[in-house]
Amino acid sequence: MSQLISCLKMIKSWRPRRLGRRSGRKSGKTDDLETFIRPLITSFITDLGYEVEPMTDQELLHNDKFWEALYRRAADIGVPHPEGSHALKCLQVGGCYAVVCLPNHPLEVQVYVGIYAWLCATIDDVTEQCLPDFERFHERYITGQAQPTILLEAWAGIIRGAYDHYDVVVANFIATASLDFLNACVLEARSEFKSMKPSKGGNSWPWYLRNKDGIGDTYAYFTFCKSECPDISRFLEAVPDMSMYIALTNDILSFYKEEKAGETNNYVSQKSFYDGKDVRAVLKDTIAEAQAAVHRMRAVTKGKGIYEARLERHIVGSIAFHFVCPRYKLTQFCAPVQEEDVHEKRSTCSSN
């Protein structure tokens, strides 16, 4: 079976990290949901200059050299990911993100990002079961103590690895955001958080939490590795908007499947609750915010050569990633890709 078909099958059932747990409103009627969402998604991606070309985006996954390197690195790290496991699904998703969003980056950077995304997704899924170990991660990390599990030791290692590929100041920001992410996972597993009732005046909370658990800063900085983009002054001003865009794009392109399923543990639903606005109105506001963020960051890197090129690919790659992944159910908004149409290029890489 081709590497691509394997990847697509693995990511169908993958669930991304939660944005908080709350018993909120039930989603509204879904009979007209597709009619409502179709023009919004079309307008959103058209405004950003993205053309839905599923085959072109999926062809990026036909990179056996990358997958071989990714699996070798995962094996070296030692976090178990046997065939059919959820950990392997997370590894596949992490790899897909790296190769679709950063297709022109050096191989070693792509592998680093793929491994980072894999560990990130895995940590989110197991924090609640391993809460005592996770709560003390920061203390051990700061004091130089060994972590008690392979997964946490791998997370400490991947944070340190940022300095191999990114400017020291950028790597510092990646480390800070990575620590915030794990702490957000711990927070969401705590009983106090689960029982927390929304308060009047807490309107800033949804974005505060989204910014922490979405790790937007880290993924924004991944755009500019030091071997290609050594002058940080040429991209720093674009990072806040890229960070916001990455988080909001996921919220926008996840809306259809989540609203259809009645899921409310997400940024759009939480903001709707706090602001007292209809969830669909909030979605429109979120799209406008994401579009404005893209226009600003494009202005920052305009005419700056590779800085502009890498940012532009990550912008459209973030959209492409969602169209490539069947779990987002976005093939309904473009020409569907049949599995038999996928190139039958064989992969020699192993998942073990």
JOSUL-V723045 format. One record per residue. RES is the residue in one letter. SS is DSSP state (H for helix, E for strand, - for the rest). NEAR is the number of other C-alpha atoms within 8 Angstrom. D_FIRST is the distance of its C-alpha to the first C-alpha in Angstrom with 1 decimal. Layout:
res:RES ss:SS near:NEAR d_first:D_FIRST
res:RES ss:SS near:NEAR d_first:D_FIRST
This chain:
res:M ss:- near:7 d_first:0.0
res:S ss:- near:10 d_first:3.8
res:Q ss:H near:12 d_first:6.5
res:L ss:H near:10 d_first:8.3
res:I ss:H near:10 d_first:6.7
res:S ss:H near:9 d_first:6.7
res:C ss:H near:11 d_first:10.2
res:L ss:H near:11 d_first:11.4
res:K ss:H near:7 d_first:10.9
res:M ss:H near:12 d_first:12.5
res:I ss:H near:14 d_first:15.4
res:K ss:- near:9 d_first:16.3
res:S ss:- near:6 d_first:18.6
res:W ss:- near:11 d_first:19.9
res:R ss:- near:4 d_first:23.6
res:P ss:- near:5 d_first:25.5
res:R ss:- near:8 d_first:28.8
res:R ss:- near:7 d_first:31.8
res:L ss:- near:11 d_first:34.8
res:G ss:- near:8 d_first:37.4
res:R ss:- near:9 d_first:38.3
res:R ss:- near:7 d_first:40.9
res:S ss:- near:6 d_first:41.9
res:G ss:- near:9 d_first:42.4
res:R ss:- near:7 d_first:42.8
res:K ss:- near:7 d_first:40.5
res:S ss:- near:10 d_first:38.7
res:G ss:- near:6 d_first:40.5
res:K ss:- near:6 d_first:39.8
res:T ss:- near:9 d_first:36.3
res:D ss:- near:5 d_first:37.0
res:D ss:- near:7 d_first:37.8
res:L ss:H near:10 d_first:35.4
res:E ss:H near:9 d_first:33.0
res:T ss:H near:7 d_first:36.1
res:F ss:H near:8 d_first:37.4
res:I ss:H near:9 d_first:34.3
res:R ss:H near:9 d_first:33.0
res:P ss:H near:8 d_first:35.9
res:L ss:H near:9 d_first:35.9
res:I ss:H near:10 d_first:32.3
res:T ss:H near:9 d_first:32.8
res:S ss:H near:8 d_first:36.0
res:F ss:H near:10 d_first:34.6
res:I ss:H near:11 d_first:31.7
res:T ss:H near:9 d_first:33.9
res:D ss:H near:8 d_first:36.7
res:L ss:- near:9 d_first:34.4
res:G ss:- near:7 d_first:33.4
res:Y ss:- near:9 d_first:29.7
res:E ss:- near:6 d_first:28.2
res:V ss:- near:7 d_first:25.2
res:E ss:- near:6 d_first:22.6
res:P ss:H near:10 d_first:19.2
res:M ss:H near:8 d_first:17.2
res:T ss:H near:7 d_first:19.3
res:D ss:H near:12 d_first:18.8
res:Q ss:H near:11 d_first:15.0
res:E ss:H near:7 d_first:14.9
res:L ss:- near:10 d_first:16.6
res:L ss:- near:11 d_first:13.5
res:H ss:- near:9 d_first:12.2
res:N ss:- near:7 d_first:14.4
res:D ss:H near:10 d_first:13.0
res:K ss:H near:6 d_first:16.6
res:F ss:H near:11 d_first:17.1
res:W ss:H near:10 d_first:14.3
res:E ss:H near:11 d_first:15.4
res:A ss:H near:9 d_first:18.9
res:L ss:H near:12 d_first:18.3
res:Y ss:H near:12 d_first:16.8
res:R ss:H near:8 d_first:19.6
res:R ss:H near:10 d_first:22.2
res:A ss:H near:10 d_first:21.1
res:A ss:H near:9 d_first:21.4
res:D ss:H near:6 d_first:24.8
res:I ss:H near:7 d_first:26.0
res:G ss:- near:7 d_first:25.5
res:V ss:- near:9 d_first:24.8
res:P ss:- near:5 d_first:22.7
res:H ss:- near:10 d_first:19.2
res:P ss:- near:9 d_first:17.5
res:E ss:- near:7 d_first:14.2
res:G ss:- near:6 d_first:14.7
res:S ss:- near:8 d_first:17.9
res:H ss:H near:8 d_first:19.5
res:A ss:H near:11 d_first:20.0
res:L ss:H near:13 d_first:16.4
res:K ss:H near:12 d_first:16.1
res:C ss:H near:15 d_first:19.2
res:L ss:H near:13 d_first:17.8
res:Q ss:H near:12 d_first:14.8
res:V ss:H near:14 d_first:17.5
res:G ss:H near:14 d_first:19.8
res:G ss:H near:17 d_first:17.5
res:C ss:H near:12 d_first:16.8
res:Y ss:H near:13 d_first:20.6
res:A ss:H near:13 d_first:21.4
res:V ss:H near:12 d_first:19.2
res:V ss:H near:15 d_first:20.1
res:C ss:H near:14 d_first:23.7
res:L ss:- near:14 d_first:24.6
res:P ss:- near:9 d_first:22.5
res:N ss:- near:5 d_first:25.5
res:H ss:- near:7 d_first:26.6
res:P ss:- near:6 d_first:26.8
res:L ss:H near:7 d_first:23.7
res:E ss:H near:6 d_first:25.7
res:V ss:H near:10 d_first:26.7
res:Q ss:H near:15 d_first:23.3
res:V ss:H near:14 d_first:22.3
res:Y ss:H near:10 d_first:25.6
res:V ss:H near:12 d_first:25.0
res:G ss:H near:15 d_first:21.5
res:I ss:H near:15 d_first:23.0
res:Y ss:H near:11 d_first:26.0
res:A ss:H near:14 d_first:24.2
res:W ss:H near:15 d_first:22.2
res:L ss:H near:13 d_first:25.6
res:C ss:H near:8 d_first:27.3
res:A ss:H near:11 d_first:25.1
res:T ss:H near:10 d_first:25.3
res:I ss:H near:11 d_first:29.0
res:D ss:H near:10 d_first:29.6
res:D ss:H near:8 d_first:28.1
res:V ss:H near:8 d_first:30.1
res:T ss:- near:12 d_first:33.4
res:E ss:H near:9 d_first:35.2
res:Q ss:H near:5 d_first:34.5
res:C ss:H near:8 d_first:35.6
res:L ss:H near:10 d_first:38.3
res:P ss:H near:6 d_first:41.0
res:D ss:H near:8 d_first:38.9
res:F ss:H near:11 d_first:37.7
res:E ss:H near:9 d_first:41.2
res:R ss:- near:8 d_first:42.5
res:F ss:H near:10 d_first:39.7
res:H ss:H near:8 d_first:41.8
res:E ss:H near:7 d_first:44.9
res:R ss:H near:11 d_first:43.1
res:Y ss:H near:11 d_first:41.3
res:I ss:H near:7 d_first:44.6
res:T ss:H near:6 d_first:46.6
res:G ss:- near:6 d_first:44.1
res:Q ss:- near:7 d_first:43.4
res:A ss:- near:7 d_first:40.2
res:Q ss:- near:11 d_first:37.9
res:P ss:- near:7 d_first:37.6
res:T ss:- near:6 d_first:33.8
res:I ss:H near:9 d_first:30.8
res:L ss:H near:9 d_first:29.6
res:L ss:H near:11 d_first:33.0
res:E ss:H near:11 d_first:33.4
res:A ss:H near:11 d_first:30.1
res:W ss:H near:10 d_first:31.4
res:A ss:H near:10 d_first:34.6
res:G ss:H near:8 d_first:32.9
res:I ss:H near:11 d_first:30.7
res:I ss:H near:10 d_first:33.9
res:R ss:H near:8 d_first:35.7
res:G ss:- near:9 d_first:32.9
res:A ss:H near:11 d_first:33.7
res:Y ss:H near:9 d_first:36.7
res:D ss:H near:5 d_first:34.5
res:H ss:H near:10 d_first:33.1
res:Y ss:- near:12 d_first:35.7
res:D ss:- near:11 d_first:39.5
res:V ss:H near:7 d_first:41.4
res:V ss:H near:6 d_first:42.7
res:V ss:H near:9 d_first:39.3
res:A ss:H near:11 d_first:37.8
res:N ss:H near:8 d_first:40.8
res:F ss:H near:10 d_first:39.8
res:I ss:H near:13 d_first:36.2
res:A ss:H near:11 d_first:37.6
res:T ss:H near:8 d_first:40.0
res:A ss:H near:12 d_first:37.4
res:S ss:H near:11 d_first:35.1
res:L ss:H near:9 d_first:38.0
res:D ss:H near:11 d_first:38.9
res:F ss:H near:12 d_first:35.4
res:L ss:H near:12 d_first:35.6
res:N ss:H near:9 d_first:39.1
res:A ss:H near:11 d_first:38.0
res:C ss:H near:12 d_first:35.5
res:V ss:H near:13 d_first:38.4
res:L ss:H near:8 d_first:40.7
res:E ss:H near:10 d_first:38.5
res:A ss:H near:11 d_first:38.3
res:R ss:- near:9 d_first:42.1
res:S ss:H near:6 d_first:44.2
res:E ss:H near:6 d_first:46.6
res:F ss:H near:10 d_first:43.9
res:K ss:H near:10 d_first:42.6
res:S ss:- near:6 d_first:46.2
res:M ss:- near:6 d_first:47.2
res:K ss:- near:4 d_first:48.7
res:P ss:- near:6 d_first:48.5
res:S ss:- near:5 d_first:51.9
res:K ss:- near:6 d_first:53.7
res:G ss:- near:6 d_first:53.5
res:G ss:- near:8 d_first:50.0
res:N ss:- near:9 d_first:48.5
res:S ss:- near:7 d_first:47.2
res:W ss:H near:7 d_first:45.2
res:P ss:H near:10 d_first:42.0
res:W ss:H near:8 d_first:41.5
res:Y ss:H near:8 d_first:42.7
res:L ss:H near:11 d_first:40.1
res:R ss:H near:11 d_first:37.3
res:N ss:H near:11 d_first:38.2
res:K ss:H near:12 d_first:38.0
res:D ss:H near:13 d_first:34.9
res:G ss:- near:9 d_first:32.9
res:I ss:- near:13 d_first:33.3
res:G ss:H near:13 d_first:33.7
res:D ss:H near:13 d_first:35.9
res:T ss:H near:12 d_first:33.4
res:Y ss:H near:10 d_first:30.6
res:A ss:H near:11 d_first:33.3
res:Y ss:H near:11 d_first:34.4
res:F ss:- near:8 d_first:30.9
res:T ss:- near:10 d_first:31.3
res:F ss:- near:12 d_first:34.0
res:C ss:- near:13 d_first:33.2
res:K ss:- near:10 d_first:36.3
res:S ss:- near:7 d_first:35.1
res:E ss:- near:7 d_first:34.8
res:C ss:- near:10 d_first:37.2
res:P ss:- near:8 d_first:40.0
res:D ss:- near:7 d_first:42.7
res:I ss:H near:8 d_first:42.3
res:S ss:H near:6 d_first:45.2
res:R ss:H near:10 d_first:43.1
res:F ss:- near:12 d_first:40.6
res:L ss:H near:7 d_first:42.2
res:E ss:H near:9 d_first:43.7
res:A ss:H near:12 d_first:40.4
res:V ss:H near:12 d_first:38.9
res:P ss:H near:8 d_first:40.6
res:D ss:H near:11 d_first:39.4
res:M ss:H near:15 d_first:35.8
res:S ss:H near:14 d_first:35.8
res:M ss:H near:12 d_first:37.1
res:Y ss:H near:12 d_first:34.8
res:I ss:H near:12 d_first:31.6
res:A ss:H near:12 d_first:32.9
res:L ss:H near:11 d_first:34.2
res:T ss:H near:12 d_first:31.2
res:N ss:H near:9 d_first:29.1
res:D ss:H near:11 d_first:32.0
res:I ss:H near:10 d_first:32.2
res:L ss:H near:11 d_first:28.6
res:S ss:H near:9 d_first:28.3
res:F ss:H near:8 d_first:31.5
res:Y ss:H near:12 d_first:30.2
res:K ss:H near:9 d_first:27.9
res:E ss:H near:10 d_first:30.5
res:E ss:H near:12 d_first:33.5
res:K ss:H near:10 d_first:31.9
res:A ss:- near:6 d_first:31.2
res:G ss:- near:9 d_first:34.7
res:E ss:- near:10 d_first:33.7
res:T ss:- near:14 d_first:36.6
res:N ss:- near:13 d_first:35.8
res:N ss:- near:11 d_first:35.1
res:Y ss:H near:11 d_first:37.2
res:V ss:H near:11 d_first:38.0
res:S ss:H near:12 d_first:39.2
res:Q ss:H near:12 d_first:41.2
res:K ss:H near:11 d_first:42.8
res:S ss:H near:12 d_first:43.7
res:F ss:H near:10 d_first:45.4
res:Y ss:H near:11 d_first:47.4
res:D ss:H near:7 d_first:48.4
res:G ss:- near:6 d_first:49.3
res:K ss:- near:8 d_first:47.3
res:D ss:- near:7 d_first:45.0
res:V ss:H near:9 d_first:41.4
res:R ss:H near:6 d_first:40.6
res:A ss:H near:8 d_first:43.4
res:V ss:H near:12 d_first:42.0
res:L ss:H near:10 d_first:38.6
res:K ss:H near:9 d_first:40.5
res:D ss:H near:8 d_first:42.4
res:T ss:H near:11 d_first:39.2
res:I ss:H near:12 d_first:37.8
res:A ss:H near:8 d_first:41.0
res:E ss:H near:8 d_first:41.0
res:A ss:H near:12 d_first:37.5
res:Q ss:H near:12 d_first:38.5
res:A ss:H near:8 d_first:41.7
res:A ss:H near:12 d_first:40.0
res:V ss:H near:13 d_first:37.8
res:H ss:H near:8 d_first:40.8
res:R ss:H near:10 d_first:42.7
res:M ss:H near:13 d_first:40.1
res:R ss:H near:12 d_first:39.5
res:A ss:H near:7 d_first:43.2
res:V ss:H near:10 d_first:43.2
res:T ss:H near:13 d_first:40.8
res:K ss:- near:8 d_first:41.9
res:G ss:- near:5 d_first:42.7
res:K ss:- near:8 d_first:41.4
res:G ss:- near:7 d_first:38.8
res:I ss:H near:8 d_first:35.8
res:Y ss:H near:12 d_first:36.8
res:E ss:H near:12 d_first:36.7
res:A ss:H near:8 d_first:33.4
res:R ss:H near:12 d_first:31.6
res:L ss:H near:12 d_first:33.1
res:E ss:H near:9 d_first:32.2
res:R ss:H near:10 d_first:28.5
res:H ss:H near:11 d_first:28.5
res:I ss:H near:11 d_first:30.4
res:V ss:H near:12 d_first:28.0
res:G ss:H near:11 d_first:24.9
res:S ss:H near:13 d_first:26.1
res:I ss:H near:11 d_first:26.0
res:A ss:H near:13 d_first:22.7
res:F ss:H near:13 d_first:21.1
res:H ss:H near:12 d_first:22.4
res:F ss:H near:13 d_first:21.2
res:V ss:H near:10 d_first:17.6
res:C ss:- near:11 d_first:17.7
res:P ss:H near:12 d_first:17.7
res:R ss:H near:8 d_first:20.0
res:Y ss:H near:11 d_first:22.9
res:K ss:- near:10 d_first:22.8
res:L ss:H near:10 d_first:23.8
res:T ss:H near:10 d_first:22.0
res:Q ss:H near:7 d_first:25.2
res:F ss:H near:8 d_first:27.1
res:C ss:- near:7 d_first:25.2
res:A ss:- near:6 d_first:23.3
res:P ss:- near:6 d_first:20.3
res:V ss:- near:9 d_first:16.9
res:Q ss:- near:6 d_first:14.9
res:E ss:H near:6 d_first:11.1
res:E ss:H near:5 d_first:11.2
res:D ss:H near:6 d_first:13.2
res:V ss:- near:10 d_first:10.7
res:H ss:- near:6 d_first:10.3
res:E ss:- near:6 d_first:7.4
res:K ss:- near:7 d_first:8.3
res:R ss:- near:7 d_first:6.6
res:S ss:- near:8 d_first:7.8
res:T ss:- near:6 d_first:10.3
res:C ss:- near:8 d_first:11.5
res:S ss:- near:6 d_first:12.1
res:S ss:- near:8 d_first:13.0
res:N ss:- near:7 d_first:16.1
